[in-house]
Amino acid sequence: MPSTRFRDSRRSTRVPLKVVIAIEGEAQTCEGVTIVVNLHGALIETAIGLNTGTRISIHVFLTDKQATARVVYVDAKNPLHCGIALDKPRNIWGVPLPPDDWEEPETSLHIGT
């Protein structure tokens, strides 16, 4: 099944979620919203166009969390839609019941001091 193969190639499950974000990068700051999120990044809609490869900082207002990322995709038909990859996979989005494959390495138990 092609759809299963496509889904299996993803690093983590995508979750539709609309949250307001602030985007800062290369002397530009704007607001945007997420469209789809996962542990490794998101598809976002921005107020201004971004370029592939641009380094950005994301601030999620709902969770008050921040992360650094880079733009990895810009939609040719709608340049205000772009895909971003977080530098460090994390649930900064506020997904309350994350999928099983959203296990974050830094949340694992540490034994000892």
MARVODO-375404 format. One line per 5 residues: their letters; for each residue x negated, y negated, z of C-alpha. Coordinates in nm, 3 decimals. Layout:
A) X,Y,Z  ...
This chain:
MPSTR) 0.000,0.000,0.000  -0.163,-0.331,-0.104  -0.009,-0.534,0.181  -0.149,-0.294,0.441  -0.494,-0.310,0.288
FRDSR) -0.477,-0.691,0.288  -0.368,-0.703,0.652  -0.636,-0.453,0.756  -0.905,-0.673,0.598  -0.822,-0.956,0.840
RSTRV) -1.034,-0.992,1.151  -0.730,-1.066,1.368  -0.353,-1.078,1.330  -0.204,-1.400,1.195  0.072,-1.562,1.398
PLKVV) 0.303,-1.834,1.259  0.275,-2.126,1.503  0.328,-2.499,1.466  0.131,-2.706,1.717  0.000,-3.061,1.686
IAIEG) -0.377,-3.095,1.662  -0.636,-3.370,1.628  -0.914,-3.318,1.376  -1.244,-3.502,1.396  -1.526,-3.471,1.148
EAQTC) -1.775,-3.662,0.938  -1.661,-4.010,1.045  -1.293,-3.920,1.000  -1.025,-3.854,1.258  -0.668,-3.752,1.184
EGVTI) -0.378,-3.555,1.320  -0.237,-3.238,1.178  -0.036,-2.927,1.258  -0.110,-2.560,1.249  0.091,-2.342,1.013
VVNLH) -0.053,-1.999,1.091  -0.314,-1.920,1.357  -0.535,-1.627,1.453  -0.820,-1.567,1.692  -1.074,-1.670,1.428
GALIE) -0.910,-1.982,1.283  -0.598,-2.123,1.127  -0.419,-2.255,0.824  -0.354,-2.621,0.899  -0.185,-2.920,0.741
TAIGL) -0.377,-3.245,0.779  -0.293,-3.612,0.735  -0.602,-3.661,0.514  -0.779,-3.427,0.275  -1.079,-3.230,0.397
NTGTR) -1.353,-3.066,0.191  -1.465,-2.706,0.201  -1.772,-2.674,0.422  -1.688,-2.977,0.638  -1.776,-2.932,1.007
ISIHV) -1.488,-3.039,1.232  -1.376,-3.046,1.592  -1.020,-2.941,1.673  -0.823,-3.056,1.977  -0.497,-2.871,2.049
FLTDK) -0.268,-3.108,2.241  -0.044,-2.828,2.378  -0.330,-2.648,2.553  -0.577,-2.939,2.582  -0.842,-2.702,2.440
QATAR) -1.110,-2.798,2.191  -1.325,-2.600,1.950  -1.568,-2.658,1.668  -1.493,-2.515,1.327  -1.559,-2.549,0.958
VVYVD) -1.325,-2.583,0.663  -1.342,-2.261,0.461  -1.051,-2.311,0.219  -0.860,-2.599,0.062  -0.535,-2.525,-0.124
AKNPL) -0.573,-2.646,-0.483  -0.198,-2.714,-0.514  -0.173,-2.893,-0.178  -0.510,-3.035,-0.068  -0.367,-3.128,0.273
HCGIA) -0.341,-2.754,0.354  -0.671,-2.597,0.450  -0.808,-2.293,0.624  -1.051,-2.333,0.911  -1.284,-2.084,1.080
LDKPR) -1.359,-2.136,1.448  -1.728,-2.116,1.540  -1.635,-1.895,1.836  -1.317,-1.681,1.819  -1.074,-1.799,2.089
NIWGV) -0.703,-1.842,2.151  -0.711,-2.221,2.173  -0.363,-2.233,2.018  -0.154,-2.138,2.321  -0.012,-1.813,2.184
PLPPD) 0.146,-1.678,2.505  0.152,-1.307,2.409  -0.141,-1.265,2.170  -0.159,-0.953,1.950  -0.371,-0.661,2.075
DWEEP) -0.655,-0.740,1.834  -0.700,-1.087,1.987  -0.928,-0.958,2.263  -1.176,-1.231,2.342  -1.531,-1.117,2.428
ETSLH) -1.574,-1.372,2.708  -1.265,-1.241,2.890  -1.409,-0.893,2.943  -1.479,-0.786,3.300  -1.830,-0.834,3.433
IGT) -1.951,-0.600,3.706  -2.212,-0.738,3.943  -2.337,-1.090,3.986
